[in-house]
Amino acid sequence: MPIKPWRATCIQMQSERASQAPDDAAAREVIKRNQARLVGLIEKALASDERPDLVVFPEFGMSGPPLGMQVADWIARACDRIDGWITKPLRDLAKREGIYIAGNMFEAPEEWPGRYFNSSFIIGPEGTVILNYRRVNVAAFPSVHDFMTDYMRVTPMGDVFPVVDTPLGKLCVIACGEITVPEVARCMMLNGAEVILHPTNSRHSVLQEAAKLARVGENMSYMISANVAGAIGFSPDGTHRGGRSHIIDHMGGTLAFREEADETTSVSALIDIEKLRRDRRADIGLANPHLRARYEMYVPYYAAARFYPPDYYLNAPMTHASQCEGAVAIARANMERVGVLQPLAVGAAEPVSTVEL
């Protein structure tokens, strides 16, 4: 049965930071206020003349980032099961209104004690979480790559880079800066993804804005990118602001965009999956990345790429993001070995890290 065009809306919302609360009880109240703000904005969008079928809200929208907190402390303060109390108001809303809600939270699953993940999810109109992607490429948080052997042993292949087939089409979620990693979107496209949902919490970056268009072009996919309003999570002093929520069609055309960092539900557009499916079948040369892809040529190069060490925290979880410095040093050495990086001059120091913790 053909899929009728449906509406997607970005929930560009402000959010408080649980990491700045004086204690865990106060942090829980911060999260509750963020939940209420988010639910209110979704309800506002639903009451408008452009009622959405699907909404996307920003990365860290319900908690803000940990801002350097110890892993165990952040788990106690702001993490939860993917189907726990943090997502419950959204699950209830999705079921009540019959919509899809996509976003992001910090997940601490019971099966992986001592670890948390930057997880992106989709809630379906039945009020259940129908997709959960645990981010692989991170700078300041734990990753499933940290204990890849154990994780891959028990995780079905389709759940590593998940895609869900829905009446709206095949959907996936990629958070924030991971949109700059081509392989993530490509793996999801190979699993069938037609729409990339992109909850983000980011300052303006020419590279990241370009990456959004690149991922759309490489995979012939729609993108719904919802950024935070006001200051980004990593900018407590308010210097760096969000805005720039963006909906892009599968040919790179802008359907909706807002530069300003105000709180808004105005970034909204119709998504035409049937047109995407027709266009993906059309032989238009390299403008269609599907029909003429030569993936076999790349396999040996990827097979030989061994840089950032997997299983770095296999036997014991990361306790603080600063521990990643050892893994980064290994990655540098491995890249020097094959000539990707050039050795430093004798006596020169490594560049100062600019990772936001």
N, C-alpha and C positions, 0 to 999 in steps of 0.2 A: 504494500500500500504506500503510495507517495506521501512524503512528509511535507506538510504545508509550512510555509515560512512562519517562523516563531520569533518571539522577541526576547532579547537578552539585555539586561541592565546592569551597569556597574554601580555598586554602592560605595561611593567615595566618602568615607567616614573618618572622623577623628577618633583617636583611641588613647586612653590613659595607659601608663606603664606600671604593671604589677611589680616590677623590679624596684621601683622607687617608693613603694609602700613601706611603712615602718615595720610591719610584721606580716605573717602569713594570713591572719584574719583580715587585716586591712586590704591585703592583696586580693583576697577573695571578693571583697566588696568592689574593688576596682574592676575585676572581671565581670561582676554582675552589672555594674554600670555600663560597661562596654557592650555586654549582651543586650541590655535594654535599649541602648542607642542604636545598635545594629537592627534589632527587631523593629524599632520604630521607623527607621529609614526604609526597610523593606516594605513595611505596611504602607508607608507613604507612596512608594513606587506602585504598589498594588492598587492603591486608590486612585491613581492617575488615569488619564485617558490612554496612556501607553502601558497598560498592565503587562508586566513581564511574565514569561514562562520560566525563565531562569535568571538568577541573579548571582553575581560574583562579588565578594567583599575582600578587603585587603589582607595581605599577609600580616601576621601578628595582630589582626584586628581586635581580638578579644583579650589580649594580654600584654601587648608590647613585647620586645625582646628581653633576654636576660641581662644584658648590659654587664657582662663579666661575672655574674654570679656563679658560684660553684655548682656543678651538675646536680649533686644531691639536694642542694638548697633550692634550685630552680624546679626540680621535680616536685618537691614538697609544696612549693609556692604556687605554681601556675600550670602544671601538667596534669593530664587526665587520660583515661581511655578514650578512644575515638568515639565511642557510643556512650560516654559518661555525662556528667552534669554540665560540662562546658558546652557541648553541642545540643543538649536537651531542648532549650528554647527554640533552636533552629529546626530541630526534628519535629517539634510540635507545630511550628508555624508552617513548615513545608507540607505536613499532612493536612492541616486545617485548610490551607489555600491551594493545595494540589500543584505545587511548584517545585522546581529544582533550586537548591542553594549550594553554591560552591565557595570554598574558602580555605582557611588555614588555621592550624593550632599546633601547640606543642603536645605531642602524644607521649605518654609513658606507659607502654603496654605491659601487662603483668607477665607475659611470657619472656620479656627481656629485662629483668630487674637491674636497676642501676643505670639504665640507658633511657634517653629521651630522643625524640625525632621531631624534626620540622616537617609536619605531615600536612598534606593538602587533600581535601576530601570533596565528595559530592553527596548531598542528601537528596533522595528521590521523593516524589510526591506521596509515597506511602509512609514517609517519615523515618526511613532507615538510611544508614550510610551505605551507598551502593558502590563507592570507590574510595580507596585510601592509598595515596602515594607517599611513601617515606623518602624524603629528599636524599639523593645520593651525593651530589656535589655541594659541599658546604665549606665555609671558612671558619666559622666560630661555634658550630654546633656538632654534636655527634652525628655519625652517618652509619647506614647499614654496611657501607664498605669497610668500616672499622673492624667488623667481624664477619666479613663476607662469606667465609667458608661455612660457618654455622648458619648464617642467615639463608644462604642459597640452598642449603641442605634441606630446609623445612619449608621454604617459600616457593609456591608454584611459579613457573616462569612468567605466566601472565600477570602475576601480582607484583613483579619487580618494577616494571614500567606499565602500569595498568591502564586499560581503556575499558569503558563501559558502553555497551550497546543499548540505546534508549529510544523511545519514540521521537526524540529530537535529533537523533543521529548518534554517532560514536564520539564520546567525549573523553577528554583527558585533562589533567591539571598539572601545571608546572609553576612553581613559585618563584617570584622575584628574580634574582640574579642568575638562577639556573637556566633562564631562557638564553643565556649567552653560551651554553654548552650544546652544540648541535646534536650530539649523539642522543641526548635525552628525548628531544622532540622527534628525532628520526626513529628511535626504537618504538615510541608510542605510535607514530605513523605506520610503522611496519606491523603494529598490532591493530591497525585499522582506524586510528584517530582521525576525525574530521574537524573537530573544534578543539582548540587549545584554550583552556580557561587559565588565566594568569593572575592570581592574587599577588600583588607586589607591595613593597613598602620601601620606596627608593627615591633618592634625590635624582635630579636631572643628570643623565649621563648620555652623551652622544652615542657611545658604544652600545648601551643597553637599548636605546631607542632603535638603533640600526638593527640590533639582534632580533627585535620583535618582527621587523619586516623580513629579515633573513629567514627566520623560522617559518613564517607564513609562505614565503616564496619557495623555500626548499621542499616543503611538505604539502603545498597547495591546501592549506588549512585555514579556517577562520581562527581569529584570536579575540578573546574578550579579556582585556587587561584592566583590572581595577586597582588603583593606587590609593594610598591613605590621603586624607585631608589634613591640613595643618602641617605640623612638624613631623618628619619621619621618625620611626622608632629609635633609630641610632643617633638622634639629634636632640637630646634633652634640653639644650639651650635654645632650640627653635631656629637655628641657623639654616638648616637644610629642610626644605619643604617638599611635600608630595605633589599631588595634582597629576595631570597628563593621563588620566584614564582614557582608554582608547579601544575602539572596536574596529577591527580590520577584516576585510573580506579575503577570500582565498586567492585573489589575484593581487593583493597588496593595496587595495583601495580603502581609504578611510570612510567608515560608515558613521562614526561618532567620535568626538574628541573634545576634551576640555583641558586647556592649559592651566587654568587657575587651580589653586589648592583649597578651594572652599568645599564645604560639605554639600554634596549634591547627589541626586539620582538622575541627572539630566543626560548622562552618557548612555544612550539606549538606541537599539537598532534591530531591524529584522534580519534573521539568519536564514538563508535559502540553501538548504542542504541538497535539494534536488538539482539546483544549478551547479553546485560544487561537484556532485557525482557525474553530471554530464560533462563538465569541463575536464574532470580527471580522466575521462575516456577519450578526449579529443587529442589527436596527434597534432600538436602545435610546436613540435621541435623541443628545444631545451626549455621553453617556457612552461612545459609540463614536466616536472621532475620525476614523474612516476614511470611513464612508458619507456623511457630511454636510460634508466639508471643501470649502472654497471657495478653493482656491489661486490661482485667476486674479485675485482681487481684490488679492492681495498683490504680484503681479509688478512693477507699475510702481514701487512703493515700494522694493523691493529693487534694482531697476534703477537707481534714482536715488541709492542709498546708496553714497557714495564717501568713506570716512573714512581708515582705516589704509591706507597706500600699498602696493599690490602691487609686486612687482619692485624692492623697495628695495635688495636685494643681487643684482640681476640680473647685473651685470658682474663682481662680485667677492664671494665668500662673506663672511658675517659672521665676524669674528675674535674678538669678545667680546660677550657679551649686553648690556653697557653701551651698545653702539652703537645699541641700539633706542630710546634717548632721542630721537634725531632723528625717527624714524618716529612715535613717540608725540606729539611736538610737532606734526607734520603732521596727525595724527588729531584733536588738540584743535582746531587751526585750522579744519579742515574741518567739524567738528561745531559750532563757533561760527558758521560761515558760514550754516548752515541752521537755527540756533536750538536745536539739541539741547543744547549747552552755552552758558552765559552768560559773557561776557567778565569777566575779573577786574577789580576796582576798580583805579584808577590807583595804582601803587606796591605792589600786593599781589604776593606771591610764589606760584608754583605750589606745591601741596601736596607734601610730601616723599614720594618714592617708597618703597613698602614691598615692592617685588618681591624675592623670594628668589632670589639668584643662586648 
